[in-house]
Amino acid sequence: MTKAPSKRVKMNTFYAWDDDVLILNLLGTPNAKVDKLGKPKGNQLKINVAAVPRGGKATDHMVKWLSKEFGVRVSDIEVVFGRMNVNKQIRITAPTILPAVIKRHEK
């Protein structure tokens, strides 16, 4: 059974929780030297990915990299919108690891 795509969520910050699902608004920079989570900028979290932005390859690379950063399977990350754009929203189901930039805002 395939799950239905999630709705786009309007948020006032770069992240929100929907039960055990972490929703992130991202501002991507493809073709970077290294993969890295940056700082929040408005209601988005900056993210650099070291992949070429052609045919969604940078987004695919980002999802694989984020799966390790958040301790989840690739299939636990859904790109809600922005697969071919620098502005993205993703949903991460039951992350087991929270990077420092999110931990700082959780308090």
SULQUIQUI-V283648 format. One record per residue. RES is the residue in one small letter. SS is DSSP state (H for helix, E for strand, - for the rest). Layout:
RES_SS, RES_SS
//
This chain:
m_-, t_-, k_-, a_-, p_-, s_-, k_-, r_-, v_-, k_-, m_-, n_-, t_-, f_-, y_E, a_E, w_E, d_E, d_-, d_-, v_E, l_E, i_E, l_E, n_E, l_E, l_E, g_E, t_E, p_-, n_-, a_-, k_-, v_-, d_-, k_E, l_E, g_E, k_E, p_E, k_E, g_-, n_-, q_E, l_E, k_E, i_E, n_E, v_-, a_-, a_-, v_-, p_-, r_-, g_-, g_-, k_H, a_H, t_H, d_H, h_H, m_H, v_H, k_H, w_H, l_H, s_H, k_H, e_H, f_-, g_-, v_-, r_-, v_H, s_H, d_H, i_E, e_E, v_E, v_E, f_E, g_-, r_-, m_-, n_-, v_-, n_E, k_E, q_E, i_E, r_E, i_E, t_E, a_-, p_-, t_-, i_-, l_-, p_-, a_H, v_H, i_H, k_H, r_H, h_H, e_H, k_-
//
